[in-house]
Amino acid sequence: MSLPVDARTKPIDVKVHVSTGAGMDIAWADGHHSHYDFGYLRDHCPCALCNEEHGHGPQPAAANPLPLYKPRAGARAASAVGHYAVQFDFNDGHSTGIFSFEYLRQICPCDDCRRGESAAG
């Protein structure tokens, strides 16, 4: 017996714009569309190391506590992880985060989703 699929977390079209640096666009089965820029994705990386850096665990010692320049986040590559996620190789060398479609829908940066009002359309 298979479980019902939640249309909110089922992508029908995923476009990752690595060469242009434009980020990623997802069209969801419920009609919603999401756009994620690479900086937003890098800042929301779900891996264990990043969770620690975001304050969800022990804080690592900072290599440079006063960075003067932080290059714009980008992706060197992206790959599908099965049928459930996307993994990025970010331009800062980080590549361990696996972004499930369920997680991506949870962190959708659109105004409606941030207000908790996401509806089809």
Number of C-alpha atoms within 10 A of each C-alpha: 3 4 5 6 9 10 14 19 18 18 20 12 11 14 11 22 17 18 11 9 16 15 20 17 16 21 17 21 17 16 13 18 18 17 17 19 18 23 17 16 22 22 12 17 21 19 13 13 16 19 15 14 15 15 10 11 12 11 13 10 8 9 7 7 7 7 8 6 6 7 8 10 18 24 26 15 15 16 12 13 12 8 10 14 15 18 17 25 18 21 16 14 10 13 18 16 20 18 21 19 19 15 14 19 20 14 16 18 17 15 10 11 16 12 9 10 9 14 11 12 8
